[in-house]
Amino acid sequence: MNDIAIRPARISELAAVAELRWWWTQEIHGTPDAPLEEFVPRFVAWARQNESSHRCMVLVRSEVVIGMAWLATTERVPHPRAFERMSGDVQCVYVKPDERDRGLGGELIKAVMAWADELGLERVTVHSSDRAVPAYCRQGFAASPALLQFSVGQDPAE
């Protein structure tokens, strides 16, 4: 990993991060509705507008972005024992296909979790693909029967 670095994304790298997000969508869901040249500037604008709540870590080889991971943070409701509370959600962890199966995704997760620790987050969640579950488990994530999910728009009777 001598030529690999993991660090917070620079503003100048957000276009490369946007391209990763577009290619990831194509890989999983087929060709995205928005063409790449339309998506990239919109994504960069979104990332800049949301930089206080959505932080991006990049995986870089020789100054080329080859992976990303996002940490979304949110304030939690205060309680008498801890007035200032924050939680996080790991999002959009992605490594280019030709760079996979070398432990780089795990290194990205580890770096994001170190960032979460620095921020003092009390809880971090992730919604993972089946393929990535083992990588998260190796970094200390565990399933929780107390964490429930509701898909908006679903019929609760179904």
Secondary structure, DSSP 8 states (H G I E B T S, - for coil): -TTEEEEE--GGGHHHHHHHHHHHHHHHHSS-SS-HHHHHHHHHHHHHHTTTTEEEEEEEETTEEEEEEEEEEEEE--BTTBSSEEEEEEEEEEE-GGG-SSSHHHHHHHHHHHHHHHHT-SEEEE---GGGHHHHHHTT----TT-----TT--TT-
